[in-house]
Amino acid sequence: MDQQNIARHGKAEMSALLKKWAASIFSIGLFSVFVNLLMLTGPLFMLQIYDRVLGSRSVETLVALTILVAMLYLIMGVLDYARGRIAARLGAGFQSDLDARVFDITMRQAISADARSKPATGLQDLDAIQRLLSSPALFSFFDLPWTPIFLGAIFIFHPLLGVLAVGGGATLIIITLLNQKLTRQPVGRAAHTSTKADNTAEALRAQAEVIRGLGMNDKALNRWNASRTDALDAQILASDRTGIFTTMSKTLRFFLQSAMLALGAWLVLQNELTAGAMIAGSILLGRALAPVEQAIAQWGLVLRARQGRKNLAMLLGSTPPEAPRTELPAPKAYLELSQVTVLPPR
């Protein structure tokens, strides 16, 4: 069986397990819809405050709006907390479903001397997928489709605000694509060298008695230190590369919100926009671009989980489950005596 078919069989096995959690994934998606709708509470509240409350100087309207906003934010908080709990159980459940299978494969492959010489990363790869499923990066997947909707809503306030928002969003998307392209190799190498260093340490620890008996402590330390140094260098490079794009996206988002306020203020001076729409547009822009920035910040975790999924697919596809064996009856205790002689005392 070639590598492509092996990977396909492994991915099919993982997909079948994920189908068990389809209800949980649907719940996260459904809660994300209402969470993103409730994100409009802030911009609409600002719009009403500046355009209605301050204009009418009505305390009753202010109190009613404040109570309504408090209730909406409470509902949003509950839904956001609920989808976080569901995601945590989704990741833990998926890992629990595959833990025994991956551990069994690791033990079966350890019989071969050739397999023992290679790093066993199955459990670490599974843990990387679990961390992704339980992290905010999963929410970005459900929140990103709302970004064009929020950007389109800014056009309702004024076309120039919409053009600025779309231009800023397009720039962030370009940064995201560059981040994906330029950080894939450093992050993958960091994960590989870190696993190699951990495996070296574990192998040396297992042979600690022999190493100490032969006086090879310094040699063993140097060998582990070399692999650990490579891992740290790779991690620093990956962190620096990812940090560049994270900082760029965060700085650009802050600048875009200020630019939105500046453009909105100019439109207010031209009597083409109200003060409430100016503030609401800035808040809405920040909400629209937040999932993109969050995806960039969590990109290292996404790449590690992606590599883990690829490795797990090869591992599962190359080692199918063992065929069921013939069940044996439950063991029973029998005592059989043959040619026994009993002598009285003395």
Order of alpha helices (4+ residues) and beta strands (2+ residues): alpha-alpha-alpha-alpha-alpha-alpha-alpha-alpha-alpha-alpha-alpha-alpha-alpha
